[in-house]
Amino acid sequence: MTRTLILMRHGKSDYPLGVSDHDRPLAPRGRREAALAGDWLRTEQPPIDAVLCSTALRTRETLDTTGIEVPVQFCTNLYDADAGEVIAEVGYTDAEVRTLLVVGHFPGVPEAALTLDGGGNTALSDRIRTKFPTSALAVLDVPGDWGDIADTGAALRTFHVPR
């Protein structure tokens, strides 16, 4: 059974004085683009079964603004995660989940997409390497079980930047 993994970078954040990085909220542009991302997810992707989301305020606000309402696991490990940590969190996903959305950060999210694809889709890999802006989404086909993803990898299917 092929599964779908959607890796999303949080929306554009604001930088209020005296606020820690973890507690930065979305900027108005971030809210607008996260809403567009939610529209795209609902119309262009399979129904999402579950979400893994960083605990940072901007990721939680991004998820909320998408309007995706499914079971969510907030993961401390996704905040400031590298590719390996993102992939490890995905590997713990319940086998019943067919489509998983991960809302995280740069550089872990784009690096995870590139690592999982392994250069199989050169055109999309090049676009992701060039720029993975806020609210962008990488969609990958996972050929097997979530628990095997670190070994089996995945295939980049599309890369979308909601604007």
C-alpha positions as CSV (number, residue, x, y, z in Angstrom):
1,M,0.0,0.0,0.0
2,T,1.4,3.4,-1.0
3,R,1.0,6.1,1.6
4,T,1.2,9.9,1.2
5,L,3.6,12.0,3.3
6,I,3.1,15.8,3.1
7,L,5.9,17.9,4.6
8,M,5.0,21.5,5.2
9,R,7.1,24.4,6.4
10,H,5.2,26.7,8.8
11,G,3.8,30.0,7.5
12,K,5.8,33.3,7.6
13,S,6.3,34.3,11.2
14,D,6.5,37.6,12.9
15,Y,9.4,38.8,15.0
16,P,8.0,40.6,18.0
17,L,10.6,42.1,20.4
18,G,11.2,40.1,23.5
19,V,9.5,36.9,22.2
20,S,11.5,33.7,22.2
21,D,11.9,31.9,18.8
22,H,9.6,29.1,20.0
23,D,6.9,31.6,20.8
24,R,6.9,33.7,17.6
25,P,3.4,34.0,16.0
26,L,2.5,34.0,12.4
27,A,2.6,37.3,10.5
28,P,-0.5,38.3,8.4
29,R,1.2,37.0,5.3
30,G,1.8,33.6,7.1
31,R,-1.9,33.4,7.9
32,R,-3.0,34.2,4.3
33,E,-0.6,31.6,2.8
34,A,-1.4,28.9,5.4
35,A,-5.1,29.3,4.5
36,L,-4.2,28.9,0.8
37,A,-2.2,25.8,1.7
38,G,-5.2,24.3,3.5
39,D,-7.4,25.0,0.4
40,W,-4.8,23.3,-1.8
41,L,-4.5,20.3,0.6
42,R,-8.3,19.8,0.6
43,T,-8.7,20.0,-3.2
44,E,-5.4,18.4,-4.5
45,Q,-4.4,15.8,-2.0
46,P,-5.9,12.7,-0.5
47,P,-7.8,13.2,2.8
48,I,-5.3,13.7,5.6
49,D,-5.6,11.1,8.4
50,A,-3.2,12.5,11.0
51,V,-0.8,15.4,11.6
52,L,2.5,15.7,13.4
53,C,3.2,19.3,14.3
54,S,6.1,21.0,16.0
55,T,5.2,22.6,19.4
56,A,6.3,26.1,18.2
57,L,3.6,28.7,18.2
58,R,4.0,29.5,14.4
59,T,3.6,25.8,13.5
60,R,0.5,25.4,15.6
61,E,-1.0,28.6,14.2
62,T,-0.1,27.4,10.6
63,L,-1.9,24.1,11.2
64,D,-4.9,25.9,12.8
65,T,-5.1,28.3,9.8
66,T,-5.1,25.5,7.2
67,G,-8.4,24.3,8.7
68,I,-7.3,20.7,8.6
69,E,-9.1,19.1,11.5
70,V,-7.8,15.6,12.1
71,P,-6.0,13.9,15.1
72,V,-2.8,15.9,15.8
73,Q,0.3,14.9,17.7
74,F,2.4,17.9,18.9
75,C,6.0,16.8,18.9
76,T,8.7,18.6,20.8
77,N,11.3,16.7,18.7
78,L,10.1,18.5,15.5
79,Y,11.1,21.9,16.8
80,D,14.7,22.6,15.5
81,A,14.8,19.0,14.0
82,D,17.2,17.9,11.4
83,A,16.1,15.6,8.5
84,G,16.9,12.5,10.5
85,E,14.8,13.6,13.4
86,V,11.8,14.5,11.1
87,I,12.1,11.1,9.4
88,A,12.3,9.3,12.8
89,E,9.1,11.0,14.0
90,V,7.3,10.0,10.8
91,G,8.5,6.4,11.4
92,Y,6.4,6.2,14.6
93,T,3.2,6.9,12.8
94,D,0.3,4.4,13.3
95,A,0.0,1.9,10.5
96,E,-3.6,2.8,9.9
97,V,-2.6,6.3,8.7
98,R,-2.6,6.5,4.9
99,T,-1.9,10.3,4.5
100,L,0.2,12.1,7.1
101,L,0.9,15.9,7.3
102,V,4.0,17.1,9.1
103,V,4.2,20.8,10.0
104,G,7.7,21.8,10.9
105,H,10.7,24.0,10.2
106,F,13.5,24.9,7.9
107,P,15.9,23.2,7.3
108,G,14.6,19.9,8.7
109,V,11.5,19.8,6.5
110,P,13.1,20.3,3.1
111,E,16.1,18.2,4.1
112,A,13.8,15.3,5.0
113,A,12.1,15.6,1.6
114,L,15.4,15.5,-0.2
115,T,16.8,12.7,2.0
116,L,13.7,10.5,1.5
117,D,13.7,11.1,-2.3
118,G,17.4,10.4,-2.6
119,G,17.6,12.4,-5.9
120,G,15.0,10.4,-7.7
121,N,13.1,13.4,-8.9
122,T,15.7,15.8,-10.1
123,A,13.4,18.6,-11.1
124,L,11.6,18.7,-7.8
125,S,14.8,18.2,-5.8
126,D,16.4,21.1,-7.6
127,R,13.4,23.4,-6.8
128,I,13.5,22.4,-3.1
129,R,17.2,22.9,-2.9
130,T,16.8,26.4,-4.5
131,K,14.1,27.5,-2.1
132,F,11.6,26.0,0.3
133,P,9.7,29.1,1.3
134,T,7.3,29.4,4.2
135,S,4.0,27.5,3.8
136,A,5.6,25.4,1.1
137,L,4.6,21.7,0.8
138,A,6.5,18.7,-0.4
139,V,4.3,15.6,-1.2
140,L,6.0,12.2,-1.3
141,D,4.7,8.7,-2.1
142,V,5.8,6.2,0.6
143,P,6.0,2.7,-0.8
144,G,5.6,0.8,2.5
145,D,5.0,1.1,6.2
146,W,5.8,4.3,8.1
147,G,8.2,2.3,10.3
148,D,10.3,1.4,7.3
149,I,10.5,4.9,5.8
150,A,14.1,5.5,6.9
151,D,15.2,2.4,4.9
152,T,12.8,2.5,2.0
153,G,12.7,6.2,1.4
154,A,9.9,7.9,-0.6
155,A,9.4,9.5,-4.0
156,L,8.8,13.2,-4.4
157,R,5.5,13.6,-6.2
158,T,5.0,17.4,-6.1
159,F,6.2,20.6,-4.5
160,H,3.7,23.4,-4.0
161,V,4.1,27.0,-2.8
162,P,0.8,28.6,-1.9
163,R,0.7,32.2,-3.1
